[in-house]
Amino acid sequence: MSALSVDALRSRFQAALEAARTPADLKTLRDEFLSRKHGLVTALVKSIASATPDEKRTLGAASNALKQEIEAALDTREAEAAASAPPKDALDVTLPGRRPFLGRRHPLTQVRERVEDIFLAMGYQVIEGPELEDDWHNFEALNMPAEHPARDMQDTLYLASPVPVPDGGRAATLLRTHTSGMQIRYMETHEPPVRVIAPGRVYRRDQFDATHTPMFTQIEGLVVDEGISLGDLRGTLNGFAEQFFGGRVATRFRPSFFPYTEPSAELDVECQGCAGKGCNLCKHTGWIEILGCGMVHPAVFEAVGYDSDKYTGFAFGVGIERLALRLYGVDDIRMFYENDLRFLEQVAL
Amino acid sequence: MKAPASWIRELAGLPTGTSAEDIAHRIAGVGFEVASIEGDTIDFEITANRPDCLSVCGLAREAATAFEVRGPGSGVRVPGSSVQGPTQPHPPPPKLTHADVSVSIDSALCARFSLATADVTVGPSPAWLAERLTACGVRPINNIVDVTNYVMLEMGQPMHAYDIAKVAGPALVARQAVAGETLTTLDGQQRTLDASMLVIADRDQVVGIAGVMGGAGSEVSSSTTHIALEAAWFQGVTVRATSKKVGLRTEASTRFERGADIGATTTAIARALELLEEIKAGRATSAITDVYPAPKVAAVIALRPSRLARLLGDCVPAADVERILGNLGFAVAQAADGWTVTVPTARVDVAREADLIEEVGRHWGVNRVRATFPALRSAPRVSDAGVLRARRLRRVLCGAGLQEAVTFTFMEAAAAAPFSDDPAALVSIANPLSEKFAVLRPSLIPGLLDSLIYNRRRGITDVRLFEAGAAFNTTGESQRVAWVLCGQRDTHWSTRAESVDLFDALGIAEVLTNGWGLTLTSVTTDQAPGFVRGRVAALLTDRRIGTVGQIDPAIAEARGLPAGVIVVAGELDLSAFTGDGGSPQRVASLPRFPAVVRDLSLVVDASLSAATVRATIRQPSGGALSALREVREFDRYQGKGIPDGKVSLAYRLTFRDAARTLTDREVDDAMTVIIAALQQECGATVRGL
């Protein structure tokens, strides 16, 4: 075998070193060039024996320098490789972490607390009351005497037999159809000024489909003081809508009817699906109805013994499911009651 | 209420170019939602307080006011007729010579009964009349019946026509039914009546259920030649109750139950007679008989500008107040402090000043009211403790890895009964939507179990749910929190797959109660319906406040859970969770001296409860024993190396004195005493310290 020239060998080594990637590559390279038996540099040194004395001198020095150069380069690269190799006890950090279980509040709770927090910041008190109600608190004191046609607006679920209540008052005969009864309970036991919201479950004998459930969640609001006006109601609800939906959202009042408010209105917010241009979501009106409200009917004040000439007030009732449908972009209200984890785990913590 | 826009336009005097959409939009703007517009016909949703708008006249009056087409007081007029809308002063009835049917009232539930007779030729109605009825959703029958329906749609006053030949007497009386009387109504159904029902009867029998439906026996037919036209006022509550009892809602009952215009009866008859002549179907043969024992005095209400401004929060100009009320048919007179307003009899919803203010607000524009914000005049009160408690508990449970669920409060009896202490104490709903919603939940667990199964059947194996809310029995409602778990305790790749068990459920109860400052103990119980015996614990503070354990697999499988899945659950009554749990509690000062910790390994009979062993450790006293702060089980083992029927328990004891550092010697002495007690009381073998 005829030995390569020193320069040829150097460029061949440099190219091979460049291409070497792993410690095994470096080991192969060391064998190829420096092996005592068949290394290329060894062969070069051996070939010196047949050279002329002059050549021997120059070639000997050059080949020795090349050998040292190659050893040094390999040592450096091997040291680098050793330094970057993972330690024996290294962990595979690409495996998933040990996550603590963390539950989420139900979307209806999240919306409810969001509404509560907005009103808490406006100086409201959050109150609660029984889900089983008597006729007085659910209807009569709210200006809906027996056989009042407005009772048809709220198809009621009645109990098969009366159930006693904790405060020893009238026995409950029905499932409350709205949280408006809390207006009465609160006013019966507190003097004005009043500024409360009453969240809770309410019940109607309604069909069970994508837009109706026989149980849903409502937040009732009530403010009573001297000089409370419809303008105050509007300002309060505008403030609520802006904070709930974020930014300046257009609202409008439409006259409506509730037996316990006079005047009564409904609040619409501009449809955000179409920015008020009209779409399927808003039935092409550009507006979405979000709540009913009005000025407390004087008969309601009289039922609880408030001076209806001295005090005025407003009340409103907002459906949590309706807000939640809009907030989460859900089109079937039943999803809120199926508790499918694939749905519940999508909402924020 | 469906109404053709052309009819509204005609009565309101709107320009002919006014489109159905324009009319719908304006009327919607004053409080009548539009369900649909089909061609020229608008379907309005009439709120329960506005029976006057179950008529084209009523809607036309709203339209005329909304469009401001006329000056105050001009109202609504039927073109070519002597009849004005129902909220205008009623014209005197035409003077005719005799009435050949005698009329009387024998019940306070009927306040006015008017009647006239006419000779008629029965046949089909002219096309224009039939078309209007059809547009309003009323089926044309014959010219006589159609005229009565037309007047009802136009003016809101339900009417009825009798074939006089089939009326015994002929005499008609409004009276209450005698229990057991029957009537075959126009729809061919035989109805049995009771004494609460108001009826119209002839000399011999009932001929109509007042305000609901007439009888088939005196129906106008093709052979009829002589009729009696009835227009009356029946009390709404009675009509509503009767209509519900007989299961019959009609155009008439809908109007009466919400309140008919007591002033409209004679006007309606006059209008019907006019129409009969106009379509050449007949002519009057009598004067109008009007039995009206106590004529209603129109309500007069004072309206103060100050009150108007206070309620609306804005000043409506006096001219607008007068224009709006005038156009709506109210008679408005100036008074010292504002106005004196006379309410038309059709407006049964207007009884007080606030009602008038609503009328002004509707038409002036509630949407124009300037937004203000009510001032806080006193410090807000803190929210109810229960509200704060629920918020706090939810956060703890979410942090403990449970997902919040919301389940229905009512359920089928089969789901509820297994979890009820006493199935007879379940609260039933009298009129449930279906058997699926028949009883109120006696516990939150069955609803959560169903939700767990729902997820499990969709391939989700690890389910951890909780709910906070009310549970019910015949003694009332109570606030609870409950949780259910199934699947693996830990799903990490590094741990062995192990199913959750009772202790996962128990730990949640411990975290909740300890975090609230309550001391909880768990004891064996047989009083836990729905759970597996021997794998359930009663939870006690000073009384029993809940249960944890493994759900009876037979119950879970009956609800659809695949066999072999362990479900554990817990429930706490929240009445023990008083305060809000977050109020500052006094804290003990931190220990200044180090603790001494000793581990103790014992073998005892497997039947001995951990509570007994723990109590025995704590039983001795004296010396360093009074410094024993904590006794904690940290291992429990049965199997290889431990004799059958025995169990190895390991305890970690922490001693700490508040005043000084304990010596090893003192603690050794204390351990000797404890070990002696364990050997004596529990037959324990100590395996090493």
Contacts between the chains, C-beta under 8 A, distances in Angstrom:
chain1	res1	chain2	res2	distance
A	95	B	493	6.5
A	96	B	492	7.7
A	96	B	493	7.1
A	98	B	492	4.8
A	98	B	494	7.0
A	99	B	492	7.8
A	100	B	401	6.6
A	101	B	400	7.5
A	101	B	401	2.5
A	101	B	402	7.7
A	101	B	464	6.5
A	102	B	398	6.7
A	102	B	399	6.8
A	102	B	401	6.0
A	103	B	397	6.4
A	103	B	398	4.0
A	103	B	399	7.6
A	103	B	400	7.3
A	103	B	401	5.7
A	103	B	402	4.4
A	103	B	403	4.2
A	103	B	404	6.3
A	103	B	464	6.9
A	103	B	466	7.3
A	104	B	398	6.2
A	104	B	403	5.9
A	104	B	404	6.7
A	105	B	394	5.7
A	105	B	395	7.9
A	105	B	398	5.9
A	105	B	404	5.0
A	106	B	404	4.2
A	106	B	405	6.4
A	106	B	406	4.9
A	108	B	406	5.4
A	109	B	394	6.5
A	109	B	404	6.0
A	109	B	406	7.4
A	113	B	391	7.0
A	116	B	387	7.9
A	120	B	383	7.3
A	123	B	376	4.8
A	123	B	380	4.2
A	124	B	380	6.8
A	125	B	380	5.8
A	125	B	381	4.5
A	125	B	382	6.8
A	125	B	383	5.3
A	125	B	384	7.7
A	126	B	383	3.9
A	126	B	384	6.4
A	126	B	387	4.6
A	127	B	383	7.0
A	127	B	384	4.9
A	127	B	387	7.2
A	128	B	384	5.2
A	128	B	386	5.3
A	128	B	387	5.4
A	130	B	477	6.1
A	131	B	409	6.9
A	131	B	470	5.5
A	131	B	477	6.3
A	132	B	427	7.8
A	132	B	472	7.0
A	132	B	476	7.6
A	132	B	477	5.7
A	146	B	237	7.5
A	147	B	236	7.6
A	147	B	237	4.0
A	147	B	240	5.2
A	147	B	241	5.9
A	149	B	48	4.4
A	149	B	236	7.0
A	149	B	240	6.5
A	149	B	257	5.5
A	149	B	258	4.7
A	150	B	48	4.5
A	150	B	49	7.1
A	152	B	48	6.7
A	153	B	48	6.3
A	157	B	410	7.9
A	157	B	429	5.3
A	157	B	430	7.8
A	157	B	431	6.4
A	157	B	432	7.1
A	157	B	433	7.8
A	158	B	429	7.0
A	158	B	430	4.3
A	158	B	431	5.7
A	159	B	427	6.2
A	159	B	428	7.3
A	159	B	429	6.5
A	159	B	430	6.2
A	160	B	427	7.5
A	160	B	428	4.0
A	160	B	429	6.5
A	160	B	430	4.6
A	161	B	428	7.7
A	161	B	474	7.5
A	163	B	427	5.9
A	163	B	472	7.2
A	163	B	474	6.2
A	163	B	475	7.6
A	163	B	476	5.8
A	163	B	477	7.6
A	164	B	475	6.4
A	164	B	476	5.3
A	165	B	476	6.3
A	166	B	476	6.1
A	172	B	476	8.0
A	175	B	409	7.7
A	175	B	429	7.3
A	193	B	377	5.6
A	193	B	378	5.9
A	195	B	374	7.9
A	195	B	376	7.3
A	195	B	380	6.4
A	199	B	387	7.8
A	201	B	409	6.2
A	201	B	469	7.4
A	201	B	470	7.9
A	203	B	409	7.3
A	203	B	410	7.9
A	205	B	431	6.4
A	205	B	433	5.7
A	206	B	433	7.6
A	207	B	433	7.6
A	208	B	433	6.6
A	213	B	408	8.0
A	214	B	408	7.6
A	214	B	410	7.4
A	214	B	433	5.3
A	214	B	437	5.9
A	215	B	408	5.4
A	215	B	409	5.8
A	215	B	410	7.3
A	223	B	374	5.9
A	225	B	374	6.5
A	225	B	377	6.5
A	227	B	310	6.3
A	228	B	374	5.6
A	229	B	310	6.2
A	229	B	311	6.2
A	229	B	312	6.3
A	229	B	313	2.9
A	229	B	314	7.7
A	229	B	369	7.9
A	229	B	372	6.8
A	230	B	311	6.4
A	230	B	312	4.9
A	230	B	313	5.2
A	230	B	314	7.8
A	230	B	361	6.9
A	230	B	366	6.7
A	230	B	369	5.0
A	231	B	312	7.1
A	231	B	313	2.8
A	231	B	314	6.1
A	231	B	369	5.0
A	231	B	370	5.2
A	231	B	371	6.0
A	231	B	372	4.2
A	232	B	313	6.3
A	232	B	372	5.2
A	232	B	373	6.4
A	232	B	374	4.2
A	234	B	313	7.9
A	234	B	369	5.5
A	234	B	370	7.7
A	234	B	371	4.4
A	234	B	372	7.6
A	235	B	371	3.8
A	235	B	372	4.8
A	235	B	373	4.3
A	235	B	374	7.8
A	236	B	373	6.5
A	236	B	374	6.9
A	238	B	371	5.3
A	239	B	373	7.0
A	252	B	367	5.3
A	253	B	366	4.4
A	253	B	367	4.5
A	253	B	369	7.2
A	254	B	28	7.5
A	254	B	29	7.1
A	254	B	31	7.0
A	254	B	33	8.0
A	254	B	366	7.4
A	254	B	367	7.4
A	255	B	29	7.8
A	255	B	30	5.9
A	255	B	31	3.4
A	255	B	358	7.6
A	255	B	361	7.1
A	255	B	362	4.3
A	255	B	366	5.5
A	256	B	31	5.9
A	256	B	47	6.9
A	257	B	31	6.9
A	257	B	47	3.5
A	257	B	48	6.7
A	257	B	49	4.9
A	257	B	50	7.3
A	259	B	48	7.8
A	259	B	49	7.4
A	262	B	354	4.4
A	262	B	355	6.0
A	262	B	357	7.7
A	262	B	358	5.2
A	263	B	311	7.5
A	263	B	312	7.8
A	263	B	354	7.6
A	263	B	357	6.5
A	263	B	358	3.6
A	263	B	361	4.6
A	263	B	362	6.9
A	263	B	366	6.4
A	264	B	358	7.3
A	265	B	366	5.2
A	295	B	311	5.6
A	295	B	354	7.2
A	297	B	354	6.7
A	298	B	352	6.4
A	298	B	354	5.5
A	312	B	310	6.3
A	312	B	311	6.1
A	336	B	406	6.5
A	337	B	406	6.2
A	337	B	407	6.7
A	337	B	408	6.2
A	338	B	451	7.4
A	338	B	454	6.1
A	339	B	403	8.0
A	339	B	405	4.1
A	339	B	406	7.1
A	339	B	407	6.8
A	339	B	451	3.9
A	339	B	454	6.7
A	339	B	455	7.2
A	339	B	465	6.5
A	340	B	454	6.8
A	340	B	455	6.5
A	340	B	458	6.8
A	341	B	403	6.4
A	341	B	455	5.3
A	341	B	460	5.3
A	341	B	463	6.7
A	342	B	458	7.5
A	342	B	460	7.2
A	344	B	403	5.5
A	344	B	404	7.6
A	344	B	405	7.5
A	345	B	403	7.1
A	349	B	398	7.7
